Amino acid sequence: MAGAVTASAAGGGAVPHAGHDLGARGLGRARPFGANWKGETWTYLLWLAVFHVLNHQSYHRGQVTMQLRLLGFEPPQVDFLVAHDMGFRL
């Protein structure tokens, strides 16, 4: 089912997938997330939360890279595929 699109049940658009279970039991399910100091909670599709985490770590990775360069250091190579090619395994 390559190229199929599953519409989200709780808003947030559609999720492209290749036959994976992205419906109500997979990444397409709505999940409540945390409570802040006011007791507010948010509900997002799981795929949106995963995307947010990956995107947000990129932001901080850029901050650290810039700070190291400003201090005169060359940041280390931290790309996962480069680490994999060098023998790192999960």
PDB file of N, CA, C and O in Angstrom:
ATOM      1  N   MET A   1       0.832  -1.178   0.000  1.00  0.00           N
ATOM      2  CA  MET A   1       0.000   0.000   0.000  1.00  0.00           C
ATOM      3  C   MET A   1       0.878   1.244   0.000  1.00  0.00           C
ATOM      4  O   MET A   1       0.581   2.215   0.697  1.00  0.00           O
ATOM      5  N   ALA A   2       1.946   1.222  -0.769  1.00  0.00           N
ATOM      6  CA  ALA A   2       2.888   2.336  -0.821  1.00  0.00           C
ATOM      7  C   ALA A   2       2.191   3.602  -1.278  1.00  0.00           C
ATOM      8  O   ALA A   2       1.384   3.576  -2.207  1.00  0.00           O
ATOM      9  N   GLY A   3       2.500   4.698  -0.628  1.00  0.00           N
ATOM     10  CA  GLY A   3       1.968   5.987  -0.993  1.00  0.00           C
ATOM     11  C   GLY A   3       0.576   6.282  -0.451  1.00  0.00           C
ATOM     12  O   GLY A   3       0.026   7.353  -0.706  1.00  0.00           O
ATOM     13  N   ALA A   4       0.005   5.348   0.290  1.00  0.00           N
ATOM     14  CA  ALA A   4      -1.330   5.583   0.840  1.00  0.00           C
ATOM     15  C   ALA A   4      -1.264   6.661   1.906  1.00  0.00           C
ATOM     16  O   ALA A   4      -0.213   6.892   2.504  1.00  0.00           O
ATOM     17  N   VAL A   5      -2.371   7.309   2.137  1.00  0.00           N
ATOM     18  CA  VAL A   5      -2.432   8.366   3.141  1.00  0.00           C
ATOM     19  C   VAL A   5      -3.571   8.057   4.099  1.00  0.00           C
ATOM     20  O   VAL A   5      -4.698   7.786   3.684  1.00  0.00           O
ATOM     21  N   THR A   6      -3.258   8.101   5.378  1.00  0.00           N
ATOM     22  CA  THR A   6      -4.270   7.905   6.403  1.00  0.00           C
ATOM     23  C   THR A   6      -4.613   9.243   7.016  1.00  0.00           C
ATOM     24  O   THR A   6      -3.726   9.932   7.518  1.00  0.00           O
ATOM     25  N   ALA A   7      -5.857   9.624   6.988  1.00  0.00           N
ATOM     26  CA  ALA A   7      -6.269  10.894   7.585  1.00  0.00           C
ATOM     27  C   ALA A   7      -6.243  10.771   9.092  1.00  0.00           C
ATOM     28  O   ALA A   7      -6.540   9.712   9.644  1.00  0.00           O
ATOM     29  N   SER A   8      -5.893  11.837   9.744  1.00  0.00           N
ATOM     30  CA  SER A   8      -5.828  11.815  11.195  1.00  0.00           C
ATOM     31  C   SER A   8      -7.218  11.864  11.803  1.00  0.00           C
ATOM     32  O   SER A   8      -8.133  12.465  11.241  1.00  0.00           O
ATOM     33  N   ALA A   9      -7.365  11.233  12.943  1.00  0.00           N
ATOM     34  CA  ALA A   9      -8.647  11.213  13.637  1.00  0.00           C
ATOM     35  C   ALA A   9      -8.837  12.452  14.503  1.00  0.00           C
ATOM     36  O   ALA A   9      -9.968  12.819  14.821  1.00  0.00           O
ATOM     37  N   ALA A  10      -7.735  13.101  14.887  1.00  0.00           N
ATOM     38  CA  ALA A  10      -7.834  14.230  15.810  1.00  0.00           C
ATOM     39  C   ALA A  10      -7.275  15.511  15.201  1.00  0.00           C
ATOM     40  O   ALA A  10      -6.777  16.373  15.925  1.00  0.00           O
ATOM     41  N   GLY A  11      -7.351  15.643  13.899  1.00  0.00           N
ATOM     42  CA  GLY A  11      -6.815  16.835  13.244  1.00  0.00           C
ATOM     43  C   GLY A  11      -5.329  16.683  12.992  1.00  0.00           C
ATOM     44  O   GLY A  11      -4.747  15.653  13.332  1.00  0.00           O
ATOM     45  N   GLY A  12      -4.714  17.677  12.410  1.00  0.00           N
ATOM     46  CA  GLY A  12      -3.287  17.638  12.169  1.00  0.00           C
ATOM     47  C   GLY A  12      -2.933  17.130  10.792  1.00  0.00           C
ATOM     48  O   GLY A  12      -1.757  16.882  10.526  1.00  0.00           O
ATOM     49  N   GLY A  13      -3.893  16.964   9.905  1.00  0.00           N
ATOM     50  CA  GLY A  13      -3.587  16.587   8.539  1.00  0.00           C
ATOM     51  C   GLY A  13      -3.501  15.094   8.346  1.00  0.00           C
ATOM     52  O   GLY A  13      -3.967  14.308   9.172  1.00  0.00           O
ATOM     53  N   ALA A  14      -2.901  14.725   7.247  1.00  0.00           N
ATOM     54  CA  ALA A  14      -2.800  13.317   6.881  1.00  0.00           C
ATOM     55  C   ALA A  14      -1.374  12.831   7.067  1.00  0.00           C
ATOM     56  O   ALA A  14      -0.425  13.612   7.008  1.00  0.00           O
ATOM     57  N   VAL A  15      -1.238  11.545   7.290  1.00  0.00           N
ATOM     58  CA  VAL A  15       0.067  10.930   7.513  1.00  0.00           C
ATOM     59  C   VAL A  15       0.379  10.010   6.348  1.00  0.00           C
ATOM     60  O   VAL A  15      -0.307   9.001   6.180  1.00  0.00           O
ATOM     61  N   PRO A  16       1.402  10.316   5.519  1.00  0.00           N
ATOM     62  CA  PRO A  16       1.759   9.387   4.456  1.00  0.00           C
ATOM     63  C   PRO A  16       2.420   8.156   5.060  1.00  0.00           C
ATOM     64  O   PRO A  16       3.161   8.268   6.036  1.00  0.00           O
ATOM     65  N   HIS A  17       2.164   7.008   4.503  1.00  0.00           N
ATOM     66  CA  HIS A  17       2.797   5.797   5.012  1.00  0.00           C
ATOM     67  C   HIS A  17       2.858   4.743   3.929  1.00  0.00           C
ATOM     68  O   HIS A  17       2.247   4.888   2.870  1.00  0.00           O
ATOM     69  N   ALA A  18       3.587   3.697   4.194  1.00  0.00           N
ATOM     70  CA  ALA A  18       3.755   2.598   3.251  1.00  0.00           C
ATOM     71  C   ALA A  18       3.269   1.310   3.889  1.00  0.00           C
ATOM     72  O   ALA A  18       4.047   0.370   4.050  1.00  0.00           O
ATOM     73  N   GLY A  19       2.008   1.253   4.252  1.00  0.00           N
ATOM     74  CA  GLY A  19       1.432   0.039   4.788  1.00  0.00           C
ATOM     75  C   GLY A  19       1.588  -0.144   6.278  1.00  0.00           C
ATOM     76  O   GLY A  19       1.185  -1.183   6.800  1.00  0.00           O
ATOM     77  N   HIS A  20       2.152   0.810   6.987  1.00  0.00           N
ATOM     78  CA  HIS A  20       2.306   0.696   8.436  1.00  0.00           C
ATOM     79  C   HIS A  20       0.990   0.992   9.130  1.00  0.00           C
ATOM     80  O   HIS A  20       0.127   1.663   8.564  1.00  0.00           O
ATOM     81  N   ASP A  21       0.828   0.505  10.336  1.00  0.00           N
ATOM     82  CA  ASP A  21      -0.394   0.750  11.091  1.00  0.00           C
ATOM     83  C   ASP A  21      -0.332   2.142  11.699  1.00  0.00           C
ATOM     84  O   ASP A  21       0.187   2.332  12.799  1.00  0.00           O
ATOM     85  N   LEU A  22      -0.863   3.100  10.974  1.00  0.00           N
ATOM     86  CA  LEU A  22      -0.879   4.480  11.468  1.00  0.00           C
ATOM     87  C   LEU A  22      -2.278   4.891  11.886  1.00  0.00           C
ATOM     88  O   LEU A  22      -2.550   6.075  12.085  1.00  0.00           O
ATOM     89  N   GLY A  23      -3.151   3.931  12.016  1.00  0.00           N
ATOM     90  CA  GLY A  23      -4.521   4.218  12.396  1.00  0.00           C
ATOM     91  C   GLY A  23      -4.654   4.423  13.886  1.00  0.00           C
ATOM     92  O   GLY A  23      -3.724   4.896  14.540  1.00  0.00           O
ATOM     93  N   ALA A  24      -5.797   4.071  14.423  1.00  0.00           N
ATOM     94  CA  ALA A  24      -6.118   4.318  15.825  1.00  0.00           C
ATOM     95  C   ALA A  24      -5.183   3.598  16.783  1.00  0.00           C
ATOM     96  O   ALA A  24      -5.058   4.017  17.934  1.00  0.00           O
ATOM     97  N   ARG A  25      -4.516   2.523  16.349  1.00  0.00           N
ATOM     98  CA  ARG A  25      -3.615   1.786  17.242  1.00  0.00           C
ATOM     99  C   ARG A  25      -2.154   2.136  17.018  1.00  0.00           C
ATOM    100  O   ARG A  25      -1.308   1.730  17.814  1.00  0.00           O
ATOM    101  N   GLY A  26      -1.826   2.870  15.969  1.00  0.00           N
ATOM    102  CA  GLY A  26      -0.440   3.177  15.636  1.00  0.00           C
ATOM    103  C   GLY A  26      -0.104   4.639  15.856  1.00  0.00           C
ATOM    104  O   GLY A  26      -0.585   5.272  16.795  1.00  0.00           O
ATOM    105  N   LEU A  27       0.737   5.164  14.967  1.00  0.00           N
ATOM    106  CA  LEU A  27       1.180   6.553  15.095  1.00  0.00           C
ATOM    107  C   LEU A  27       0.062   7.553  14.851  1.00  0.00           C
ATOM    108  O   LEU A  27       0.228   8.742  15.126  1.00  0.00           O
ATOM    109  N   GLY A  28      -1.068   7.095  14.341  1.00  0.00           N
ATOM    110  CA  GLY A  28      -2.191   7.980  14.097  1.00  0.00           C
ATOM    111  C   GLY A  28      -3.113   8.144  15.291  1.00  0.00           C
ATOM    112  O   GLY A  28      -4.116   8.853  15.210  1.00  0.00           O
ATOM    113  N   ARG A  29      -2.784   7.499  16.395  1.00  0.00           N
ATOM    114  CA  ARG A  29      -3.670   7.617  17.563  1.00  0.00           C
ATOM    115  C   ARG A  29      -3.409   8.928  18.305  1.00  0.00           C
ATOM    116  O   ARG A  29      -2.288   9.436  18.338  1.00  0.00           O
ATOM    117  N   ALA A  30      -4.457   9.448  18.885  1.00  0.00           N
ATOM    118  CA  ALA A  30      -4.346  10.673  19.680  1.00  0.00           C
ATOM    119  C   ALA A  30      -3.896  10.315  21.085  1.00  0.00           C
ATOM    120  O   ALA A  30      -4.384   9.354  21.680  1.00  0.00           O
ATOM    121  N   ARG A  31      -2.955  11.100  21.612  1.00  0.00           N
ATOM    122  CA  ARG A  31      -2.417  10.851  22.949  1.00  0.00           C
ATOM    123  C   ARG A  31      -2.390  12.152  23.740  1.00  0.00           C
ATOM    124  O   ARG A  31      -2.005  13.192  23.205  1.00  0.00           O
ATOM    125  N   PRO A  32      -2.794  12.107  25.006  1.00  0.00           N
ATOM    126  CA  PRO A  32      -2.643  13.299  25.852  1.00  0.00           C
ATOM    127  C   PRO A  32      -1.178  13.436  26.278  1.00  0.00           C
ATOM    128  O   PRO A  32      -0.503  12.439  26.534  1.00  0.00           O
ATOM    129  N   PHE A  33      -0.699  14.670  26.352  1.00  0.00           N
ATOM    130  CA  PHE A  33       0.680  14.903  26.750  1.00  0.00           C
ATOM    131  C   PHE A  33       0.734  15.877  27.904  1.00  0.00           C
ATOM    132  O   PHE A  33       0.133  16.950  27.874  1.00  0.00           O
ATOM    133  N   GLY A  34       1.468  15.474  28.919  1.00  0.00           N
ATOM    134  CA  GLY A  34       1.844  16.269  30.064  1.00  0.00           C
ATOM    135  C   GLY A  34       0.859  17.287  30.588  1.00  0.00           C
ATOM    136  O   GLY A  34      -0.193  17.542  30.002  1.00  0.00           O
ATOM    137  N   ALA A  35       1.227  17.836  31.672  1.00  0.00           N
ATOM    138  CA  ALA A  35       0.484  18.946  32.259  1.00  0.00           C
ATOM    139  C   ALA A  35       1.513  19.978  32.694  1.00  0.00           C
ATOM    140  O   ALA A  35       2.533  19.644  33.297  1.00  0.00           O
ATOM    141  N   ASN A  36       1.230  21.233  32.380  1.00  0.00           N
ATOM    142  CA  ASN A  36       2.139  22.281  32.822  1.00  0.00           C
ATOM    143  C   ASN A  36       1.779  22.707  34.238  1.00  0.00           C
ATOM    144  O   ASN A  36       0.938  22.078  34.879  1.00  0.00           O
ATOM    145  N   TRP A  37       2.393  23.744  34.720  1.00  0.00           N
ATOM    146  CA  TRP A  37       2.160  24.188  36.095  1.00  0.00           C
ATOM    147  C   TRP A  37       0.734  24.683  36.309  1.00  0.00           C
ATOM    148  O   TRP A  37       0.278  24.805  37.447  1.00  0.00           O
ATOM    149  N   LYS A  38       0.025  24.969  35.207  1.00  0.00           N
ATOM    150  CA  LYS A  38      -1.374  25.389  35.316  1.00  0.00           C
ATOM    151  C   LYS A  38      -2.323  24.188  35.260  1.00  0.00           C
ATOM    152  O   LYS A  38      -3.534  24.345  35.415  1.00  0.00           O
ATOM    153  N   GLY A  39      -1.774  22.994  35.038  1.00  0.00           N
ATOM    154  CA  GLY A  39      -2.607  21.807  34.921  1.00  0.00           C
ATOM    155  C   GLY A  39      -3.174  21.594  33.528  1.00  0.00           C
ATOM    156  O   GLY A  39      -4.020  20.720  33.334  1.00  0.00           O
ATOM    157  N   GLU A  40      -2.720  22.382  32.547  1.00  0.00           N
ATOM    158  CA  GLU A  40      -3.198  22.239  31.174  1.00  0.00           C
ATOM    159  C   GLU A  40      -2.557  21.017  30.527  1.00  0.00           C
ATOM    160  O   GLU A  40      -1.376  20.734  30.732  1.00  0.00           O
ATOM    161  N   THR A  41      -3.347  20.307  29.750  1.00  0.00           N
ATOM    162  CA  THR A  41      -2.819  19.179  28.977  1.00  0.00           C
ATOM    163  C   THR A  41      -3.145  19.399  27.503  1.00  0.00           C
ATOM    164  O   THR A  41      -4.031  20.187  27.171  1.00  0.00           O
ATOM    165  N   TRP A  42      -2.438  18.710  26.631  1.00  0.00           N
ATOM    166  CA  TRP A  42      -2.644  18.799  25.204  1.00  0.00           C
ATOM    167  C   TRP A  42      -2.775  17.395  24.654  1.00  0.00           C
ATOM    168  O   TRP A  42      -2.190  16.450  25.183  1.00  0.00           O
ATOM    169  N   THR A  43      -3.544  17.268  23.592  1.00  0.00           N
ATOM    170  CA  THR A  43      -3.687  15.984  22.914  1.00  0.00           C
ATOM    171  C   THR A  43      -3.231  16.158  21.473  1.00  0.00           C
ATOM    172  O   THR A  43      -3.702  17.039  20.754  1.00  0.00           O
ATOM    173  N   TYR A  44      -2.297  15.292  21.067  1.00  0.00           N
ATOM    174  CA  TYR A  44      -1.768  15.325  19.709  1.00  0.00           C
ATOM    175  C   TYR A  44      -1.732  13.913  19.154  1.00  0.00           C
ATOM    176  O   TYR A  44      -1.701  12.934  19.900  1.00  0.00           O
ATOM    177  N   LEU A  45      -1.737  13.826  17.832  1.00  0.00           N
ATOM    178  CA  LEU A  45      -1.487  12.537  17.205  1.00  0.00           C
ATOM    179  C   LEU A  45      -0.052  12.146  17.535  1.00  0.00           C
ATOM    180  O   LEU A  45       0.833  13.000  17.585  1.00  0.00           O
ATOM    181  N   LEU A  46       0.174  10.869  17.758  1.00  0.00           N
ATOM    182  CA  LEU A  46       1.503  10.410  18.166  1.00  0.00           C
ATOM    183  C   LEU A  46       2.567  10.773  17.137  1.00  0.00           C
ATOM    184  O   LEU A  46       3.681  11.139  17.512  1.00  0.00           O
ATOM    185  N   TRP A  47       2.247  10.680  15.845  1.00  0.00           N
ATOM    186  CA  TRP A  47       3.252  11.011  14.835  1.00  0.00           C
ATOM    187  C   TRP A  47       3.657  12.478  14.914  1.00  0.00           C
ATOM    188  O   TRP A  47       4.809  12.814  14.639  1.00  0.00           O
ATOM    189  N   LEU A  48       2.720  13.364  15.287  1.00  0.00           N
ATOM    190  CA  LEU A  48       3.072  14.783  15.434  1.00  0.00           C
ATOM    191  C   LEU A  48       4.025  14.995  16.609  1.00  0.00           C
ATOM    192  O   LEU A  48       4.954  15.798  16.521  1.00  0.00           O
ATOM    193  N   ALA A  49       3.795  14.279  17.701  1.00  0.00           N
ATOM    194  CA  ALA A  49       4.667  14.404  18.871  1.00  0.00           C
ATOM    195  C   ALA A  49       6.070  13.888  18.554  1.00  0.00           C
ATOM    196  O   ALA A  49       7.058  14.506  18.951  1.00  0.00           O
ATOM    197  N   VAL A  50       6.167  12.761  17.844  1.00  0.00           N
ATOM    198  CA  VAL A  50       7.476  12.217  17.470  1.00  0.00           C
ATOM    199  C   VAL A  50       8.194  13.202  16.546  1.00  0.00           C
ATOM    200  O   VAL A  50       9.384  13.463  16.722  1.00  0.00           O
ATOM    201  N   PHE A  51       7.481  13.743  15.573  1.00  0.00           N
ATOM    202  CA  PHE A  51       8.079  14.721  14.669  1.00  0.00           C
ATOM    203  C   PHE A  51       8.580  15.937  15.436  1.00  0.00           C
ATOM    204  O   PHE A  51       9.667  16.443  15.156  1.00  0.00           O
ATOM    205  N   HIS A  52       7.794  16.410  16.404  1.00  0.00           N
ATOM    206  CA  HIS A  52       8.192  17.554  17.220  1.00  0.00           C
ATOM    207  C   HIS A  52       9.496  17.275  17.967  1.00  0.00           C
ATOM    208  O   HIS A  52      10.397  18.113  17.980  1.00  0.00           O
ATOM    209  N   VAL A  53       9.597  16.099  18.587  1.00  0.00           N
ATOM    210  CA  VAL A  53      10.807  15.754  19.345  1.00  0.00           C
ATOM    211  C   VAL A  53      12.020  15.748  18.421  1.00  0.00           C
ATOM    212  O   VAL A  53      13.063  16.302  18.770  1.00  0.00           O
ATOM    213  N   LEU A  54      11.900  15.133  17.258  1.00  0.00           N
ATOM    214  CA  LEU A  54      13.026  15.087  16.328  1.00  0.00           C
ATOM    215  C   LEU A  54      13.392  16.476  15.829  1.00  0.00           C
ATOM    216  O   LEU A  54      14.574  16.808  15.735  1.00  0.00           O
ATOM    217  N   ASN A  55      12.405  17.280  15.513  1.00  0.00           N
ATOM    218  CA  ASN A  55      12.656  18.631  15.052  1.00  0.00           C
ATOM    219  C   ASN A  55      13.286  19.488  16.153  1.00  0.00           C
ATOM    220  O   ASN A  55      14.211  20.257  15.891  1.00  0.00           O
ATOM    221  N   HIS A  56      12.789  19.355  17.374  1.00  0.00           N
ATOM    222  CA  HIS A  56      13.294  20.166  18.483  1.00  0.00           C
ATOM    223  C   HIS A  56      14.746  19.823  18.826  1.00  0.00           C
ATOM    224  O   HIS A  56      15.530  20.709  19.167  1.00  0.00           O
ATOM    225  N   GLN A  57      15.104  18.537  18.735  1.00  0.00           N
ATOM    226  CA  GLN A  57      16.498  18.185  19.019  1.00  0.00           C
ATOM    227  C   GLN A  57      17.421  18.795  17.972  1.00  0.00           C
ATOM    228  O   GLN A  57      18.564  19.134  18.280  1.00  0.00           O
ATOM    229  N   SER A  58      16.947  18.939  16.754  1.00  0.00           N
ATOM    230  CA  SER A  58      17.762  19.583  15.708  1.00  0.00           C
ATOM    231  C   SER A  58      18.046  21.034  16.068  1.00  0.00           C
ATOM    232  O   SER A  58      19.141  21.539  15.824  1.00  0.00           O
ATOM    233  N   TYR A  59      17.074  21.687  16.637  1.00  0.00           N
ATOM    234  CA  TYR A  59      17.239  23.074  17.063  1.00  0.00           C
ATOM    235  C   TYR A  59      18.365  23.183  18.086  1.00  0.00           C
ATOM    236  O   TYR A  59      19.251  24.028  17.955  1.00  0.00           O
ATOM    237  N   HIS A  60      18.327  22.332  19.099  1.00  0.00           N
ATOM    238  CA  HIS A  60      19.364  22.381  20.140  1.00  0.00           C
ATOM    239  C   HIS A  60      20.717  21.923  19.616  1.00  0.00           C
ATOM    240  O   HIS A  60      21.750  22.442  20.039  1.00  0.00           O
ATOM    241  N   ARG A  61      20.726  20.977  18.719  1.00  0.00           N
ATOM    242  CA  ARG A  61      21.989  20.544  18.110  1.00  0.00           C
ATOM    243  C   ARG A  61      22.644  21.718  17.392  1.00  0.00           C
ATOM    244  O   ARG A  61      23.862  21.888  17.456  1.00  0.00           O
ATOM    245  N   GLY A  62      21.841  22.524  16.710  1.00  0.00           N
ATOM    246  CA  GLY A  62      22.366  23.716  16.037  1.00  0.00           C
ATOM    247  C   GLY A  62      22.907  24.728  17.031  1.00  0.00           C
ATOM    248  O   GLY A  62      23.929  25.365  16.776  1.00  0.00           O
ATOM    249  N   GLN A  63      22.230  24.881  18.158  1.00  0.00           N
ATOM    250  CA  GLN A  63      22.710  25.808  19.194  1.00  0.00           C
ATOM    251  C   GLN A  63      24.077  25.374  19.723  1.00  0.00           C
ATOM    252  O   GLN A  63      24.983  26.197  19.853  1.00  0.00           O
ATOM    253  N   VAL A  64      24.224  24.101  20.025  1.00  0.00           N
ATOM    254  CA  VAL A  64      25.492  23.591  20.553  1.00  0.00           C
ATOM    255  C   VAL A  64      26.595  23.727  19.508  1.00  0.00           C
ATOM    256  O   VAL A  64      27.721  24.103  19.837  1.00  0.00           O
ATOM    257  N   THR A  65      26.279  23.426  18.258  1.00  0.00           N
ATOM    258  CA  THR A  65      27.262  23.556  17.183  1.00  0.00           C
ATOM    259  C   THR A  65      27.763  24.991  17.077  1.00  0.00           C
ATOM    260  O   THR A  65      28.965  25.232  16.964  1.00  0.00           O
ATOM    261  N   MET A  66      26.839  25.937  17.114  1.00  0.00           N
ATOM    262  CA  MET A  66      27.216  27.348  17.018  1.00  0.00           C
ATOM    263  C   MET A  66      28.082  27.775  18.205  1.00  0.00           C
ATOM    264  O   MET A  66      29.087  28.463  18.023  1.00  0.00           O
ATOM    265  N   GLN A  67      27.702  27.375  19.409  1.00  0.00           N
ATOM    266  CA  GLN A  67      28.479  27.748  20.593  1.00  0.00           C
ATOM    267  C   GLN A  67      29.895  27.170  20.530  1.00  0.00           C
ATOM    268  O   GLN A  67      30.856  27.864  20.863  1.00  0.00           O
ATOM    269  N   LEU A  68      30.035  25.921  20.111  1.00  0.00           N
ATOM    270  CA  LEU A  68      31.367  25.320  19.986  1.00  0.00           C
ATOM    271  C   LEU A  68      32.210  26.088  18.967  1.00  0.00           C
ATOM    272  O   LEU A  68      33.388  26.355  19.207  1.00  0.00           O
ATOM    273  N   ARG A  69      31.609  26.439  17.838  1.00  0.00           N
ATOM    274  CA  ARG A  69      32.353  27.185  16.811  1.00  0.00           C
ATOM    275  C   ARG A  69      32.750  28.577  17.316  1.00  0.00           C
ATOM    276  O   ARG A  69      33.858  29.041  17.045  1.00  0.00           O
ATOM    277  N   LEU A  70      31.847  29.243  18.051  1.00  0.00           N
ATOM    278  CA  LEU A  70      32.180  30.556  18.602  1.00  0.00           C
ATOM    279  C   LEU A  70      33.325  30.474  19.606  1.00  0.00           C
ATOM    280  O   LEU A  70      34.076  31.433  19.780  1.00  0.00           O
ATOM    281  N   LEU A  71      33.454  29.327  20.263  1.00  0.00           N
ATOM    282  CA  LEU A  71      34.546  29.118  21.225  1.00  0.00           C
ATOM    283  C   LEU A  71      35.821  28.612  20.553  1.00  0.00           C
ATOM    284  O   LEU A  71      36.827  28.372  21.220  1.00  0.00           O
ATOM    285  N   GLY A  72      35.774  28.449  19.230  1.00  0.00           N
ATOM    286  CA  GLY A  72      36.963  28.045  18.493  1.00  0.00           C
ATOM    287  C   GLY A  72      37.129  26.543  18.323  1.00  0.00           C
ATOM    288  O   GLY A  72      38.195  26.089  17.909  1.00  0.00           O
ATOM    289  N   PHE A  73      36.119  25.778  18.627  1.00  0.00           N
ATOM    290  CA  PHE A  73      36.187  24.321  18.482  1.00  0.00           C
ATOM    291  C   PHE A  73      35.456  23.873  17.228  1.00  0.00           C
ATOM    292  O   PHE A  73      34.516  24.530  16.781  1.00  0.00           O
ATOM    293  N   GLU A  74      35.885  22.764  16.668  1.00  0.00           N
ATOM    294  CA  GLU A  74      35.162  22.135  15.568  1.00  0.00           C
ATOM    295  C   GLU A  74      34.222  21.106  16.170  1.00  0.00           C
ATOM    296  O   GLU A  74      34.680  20.169  16.824  1.00  0.00           O
ATOM    297  N   PRO A  75      32.923  21.256  15.966  1.00  0.00           N
ATOM    298  CA  PRO A  75      31.971  20.305  16.559  1.00  0.00           C
ATOM    299  C   PRO A  75      32.207  18.890  16.034  1.00  0.00           C
ATOM    300  O   PRO A  75      32.593  18.713  14.879  1.00  0.00           O
ATOM    301  N   PRO A  76      31.980  17.899  16.865  1.00  0.00           N
ATOM    302  CA  PRO A  76      32.155  16.523  16.417  1.00  0.00           C
ATOM    303  C   PRO A  76      31.052  16.119  15.445  1.00  0.00           C
ATOM    304  O   PRO A  76      29.982  16.728  15.419  1.00  0.00           O
ATOM    305  N   GLN A  77      31.311  15.111  14.665  1.00  0.00           N
ATOM    306  CA  GLN A  77      30.317  14.556  13.749  1.00  0.00           C
ATOM    307  C   GLN A  77      29.316  13.751  14.569  1.00  0.00           C
ATOM    308  O   GLN A  77      29.699  12.790  15.237  1.00  0.00           O
ATOM    309  N   VAL A  78      28.059  14.121  14.529  1.00  0.00           N
ATOM    310  CA  VAL A  78      27.057  13.437  15.347  1.00  0.00           C
ATOM    311  C   VAL A  78      25.902  12.878  14.519  1.00  0.00           C
ATOM    312  O   VAL A  78      24.886  12.470  15.084  1.00  0.00           O
ATOM    313  N   ASP A  79      26.035  12.852  13.210  1.00  0.00           N
ATOM    314  CA  ASP A  79      24.975  12.295  12.376  1.00  0.00           C
ATOM    315  C   ASP A  79      24.870  10.793  12.596  1.00  0.00           C
ATOM    316  O   ASP A  79      25.878  10.087  12.616  1.00  0.00           O
ATOM    317  N   PHE A  80      23.644  10.313  12.761  1.00  0.00           N
ATOM    318  CA  PHE A  80      23.411   8.905  13.060  1.00  0.00           C
ATOM    319  C   PHE A  80      23.951   7.996  11.967  1.00  0.00           C
ATOM    320  O   PHE A  80      24.578   6.981  12.272  1.00  0.00           O
ATOM    321  N   LEU A  81      23.726   8.332  10.702  1.00  0.00           N
ATOM    322  CA  LEU A  81      24.199   7.459   9.630  1.00  0.00           C
ATOM    323  C   LEU A  81      25.720   7.408   9.566  1.00  0.00           C
ATOM    324  O   LEU A  81      26.294   6.367   9.243  1.00  0.00           O
ATOM    325  N   VAL A  82      26.373   8.519   9.870  1.00  0.00           N
ATOM    326  CA  VAL A  82      27.845   8.509   9.925  1.00  0.00           C
ATOM    327  C   VAL A  82      28.300   7.601  11.062  1.00  0.00           C
ATOM    328  O   VAL A  82      29.231   6.814  10.888  1.00  0.00           O
ATOM    329  N   ALA A  83      27.657   7.701  12.225  1.00  0.00           N
ATOM    330  CA  ALA A  83      27.991   6.832  13.360  1.00  0.00           C
ATOM    331  C   ALA A  83      27.758   5.375  12.993  1.00  0.00           C
ATOM    332  O   ALA A  83      28.566   4.512  13.336  1.00  0.00           O
ATOM    333  N   HIS A  84      26.678   5.098  12.311  1.00  0.00           N
ATOM    334  CA  HIS A  84      26.384   3.725  11.878  1.00  0.00           C
ATOM    335  C   HIS A  84      27.486   3.205  10.969  1.00  0.00           C
ATOM    336  O   HIS A  84      27.949   2.075  11.128  1.00  0.00           O
ATOM    337  N   ASP A  85      27.912   4.042  10.000  1.00  0.00           N
ATOM    338  CA  ASP A  85      28.987   3.639   9.092  1.00  0.00           C
ATOM    339  C   ASP A  85      30.286   3.407   9.825  1.00  0.00           C
ATOM    340  O   ASP A  85      31.127   2.640   9.357  1.00  0.00           O
ATOM    341  N   MET A  86      30.475   4.058  10.979  1.00  0.00           N
ATOM    342  CA  MET A  86      31.693   3.885  11.775  1.00  0.00           C
ATOM    343  C   MET A  86      31.578   2.719  12.744  1.00  0.00           C
ATOM    344  O   MET A  86      32.504   2.473  13.517  1.00  0.00           O
ATOM    345  N   GLY A  87      30.454   1.988  12.720  1.00  0.00           N
ATOM    346  CA  GLY A  87      30.335   0.795  13.532  1.00  0.00           C
ATOM    347  C   GLY A  87      29.401   0.899  14.726  1.00  0.00           C
ATOM    348  O   GLY A  87      29.203  -0.090  15.431  1.00  0.00           O
ATOM    349  N   PHE A  88      28.819   2.069  14.976  1.00  0.00           N
ATOM    350  CA  PHE A  88      27.881   2.199  16.087  1.00  0.00           C
ATOM    351  C   PHE A  88      26.620   1.416  15.779  1.00  0.00           C
ATOM    352  O   PHE A  88      26.074   1.505  14.680  1.00  0.00           O
ATOM    353  N   ARG A  89      26.161   0.648  16.756  1.00  0.00           N
ATOM    354  CA  ARG A  89      24.922  -0.121  16.593  1.00  0.00           C
ATOM    355  C   ARG A  89      24.033   0.108  17.812  1.00  0.00           C
ATOM    356  O   ARG A  89      24.521   0.257  18.932  1.00  0.00           O
ATOM    357  N   LEU A  90      22.740   0.133  17.581  1.00  0.00           N
ATOM    358  CA  LEU A  90      21.769   0.278  18.666  1.00  0.00           C
ATOM    359  C   LEU A  90      21.642  -1.028  19.415  1.00  0.00           C
ATOM    360  O   LEU A  90      20.872  -1.119  20.371  1.00  0.00           O
TER     361      LEU A  90
END
